[in-house]
Amino acid sequence: MASGKKQIQLLARQFFKLSIVDGALSTDRVAGVLEYIEKHRPANTLAVLKAYQRLVATEFARGQAVVEHAGSVSDATIAAITAAMAKKYSRKITATTQPNATLLAGLRVRVGDDTYESSVAGQLAALAAAV
């Protein structure tokens, strides 16, 4: 059974590698991989697709900065955040904004698994944890 899981992961990783062009995920390549899978139906197709989907979703999230904000945020601020994150991660980053009144004030930026907190709610939570 472990061998089957390893083969599923290996095949998903191979499909994922085919989906990358010049260090970035290619929508055309992803579509091509999905067409190939549909046409050739590898063993454990559903498991391979799920593993491939996780790899693609993780890669996609690495290029997205989700900027949560309590109040209004200027386009200049979003552009500055995008530029700073692109420089930090050495890759193209696309920012999306998401209102979040629970922050009270300030921002929270998530890129992949990383979170950068600069909100009143985050500061209060850190203070409560320290006490």
PyMOL commands that set and color helices and strands:
alter all, ss='L'
color gray80, all
select helices_A, chain A and resi 2-18+27-40+45-62+75-89+101-103+120-130
alter helices_A, ss='H'
color red, helices_A
select strands_A, chain A and resi 20-21+24-25+64-69+94-99+106-111+114-119
alter strands_A, ss='S'
color yellow, strands_A
deselect
rebuild
show_as cartoon
